[in-house]
């Protein structure tokens, strides 16, 4: 029989590893990493390595990806807002919001 305990640990570290096309800044994949309670947060190198490994799994590797090397950027999860579109400014290595396409009317 499986036992469980209440989920009481607070989130103490919450980041996203953004993998992007270095030539265009197009975001290819986003991976979220959360640390709970007193656990030690992973190092940025480990976060990036895990995100790259996940991208190479059979399910994700069949998806179309831009050619060229992928860069990695680690940002706080709250840098993203629901319903918005993002890219990476390759020169500044920062997350930027992409302009929304104007709504069309029929």
C-alpha positions as CSV (number, residue, x, y, z in Angstrom):
1,X,0.0,0.0,0.0
2,X,1.3,3.4,-0.9
3,X,1.4,6.1,1.8
4,X,1.5,9.8,1.3
5,X,2.0,12.9,3.3
6,X,0.5,16.4,3.0
7,X,2.2,18.7,0.5
8,X,3.5,21.3,2.9
9,X,6.9,22.3,1.5
10,X,7.1,25.8,0.1
11,X,8.6,26.5,-3.3
12,X,12.0,28.0,-2.6
13,X,13.5,28.1,-6.1
14,X,11.5,28.4,-9.4
15,X,13.3,29.0,-12.7
16,X,12.9,28.2,-16.4
17,X,15.6,27.1,-18.8
18,X,14.8,28.6,-22.2
19,X,16.5,26.8,-25.2
20,X,16.6,29.1,-28.2
21,X,18.0,29.4,-31.7
22,X,21.1,31.5,-31.4
23,X,20.7,33.0,-34.8
24,X,17.1,34.2,-34.4
25,X,16.2,34.2,-30.8
26,X,13.3,31.9,-31.5
27,X,12.4,29.8,-28.4
28,X,12.6,26.1,-29.2
29,X,11.8,24.6,-25.8
30,X,11.1,25.7,-22.2
31,X,11.8,23.6,-19.1
32,X,10.7,24.6,-15.6
33,X,12.7,23.6,-12.5
34,X,11.2,23.9,-9.0
35,X,12.9,23.3,-5.7
36,X,10.8,22.6,-2.5
37,X,11.6,23.2,1.1
38,X,15.2,22.9,2.3
39,X,16.4,21.1,-0.8
40,X,19.4,22.6,-2.5
41,X,18.6,24.2,-5.9
42,X,20.4,22.6,-8.9
43,X,23.4,24.5,-10.4
44,X,22.6,26.4,-13.6
45,X,24.9,24.0,-15.6
46,X,22.8,21.0,-14.3
47,X,19.6,22.8,-15.2
48,X,20.8,23.5,-18.7
49,X,22.1,19.9,-19.1
50,X,18.8,18.4,-18.0
51,X,16.8,20.7,-20.4
52,X,19.1,19.6,-23.3
53,X,18.7,15.9,-22.4
54,X,14.9,16.3,-22.2
55,X,14.9,17.9,-25.7
56,X,16.6,14.9,-27.1
57,X,14.1,12.3,-25.9
58,X,12.3,10.5,-28.7
59,X,9.0,12.3,-28.2
60,X,10.5,15.8,-28.3
61,X,13.3,15.2,-30.8
62,X,10.8,14.5,-33.7
63,X,9.4,18.0,-33.5
64,X,10.8,20.6,-36.0
65,X,13.5,22.7,-34.6
66,X,15.4,25.6,-36.1
67,X,18.8,24.7,-37.6
68,X,22.0,25.7,-35.8
69,X,23.2,25.6,-32.2
70,X,20.8,26.2,-29.4
71,X,21.6,28.7,-26.7
72,X,20.3,28.5,-23.1
73,X,19.0,31.2,-20.9
74,X,17.8,30.7,-17.3
75,X,15.2,33.1,-16.0
76,X,12.8,33.3,-13.1
77,X,9.5,31.7,-13.9
78,X,7.6,34.9,-13.2
79,X,9.4,36.5,-16.2
80,X,6.7,34.9,-18.3
81,X,3.1,36.1,-18.5
82,X,0.3,33.9,-19.7
83,X,-0.9,34.8,-23.2
84,X,2.2,36.6,-24.2
85,X,4.8,35.6,-26.8
86,X,8.5,35.7,-26.1
87,X,11.9,35.4,-27.8
88,X,15.5,35.9,-26.7
89,X,17.5,39.0,-27.6
90,X,20.7,37.1,-28.6
91,X,23.0,40.0,-28.1
92,X,21.8,41.0,-24.7
93,X,20.9,37.4,-23.7
94,X,17.6,38.5,-22.2
95,X,14.0,37.4,-22.6
96,X,12.0,39.9,-24.7
97,X,8.3,40.1,-25.4
98,X,7.4,39.7,-29.1
99,X,4.8,42.0,-30.5
100,X,1.3,40.5,-30.8
101,X,-0.1,40.2,-34.4
102,X,-3.0,42.6,-34.8
103,X,-6.4,41.0,-34.6
104,X,-8.2,40.5,-37.9
105,X,-11.8,41.4,-38.5
106,X,-14.1,39.7,-40.9
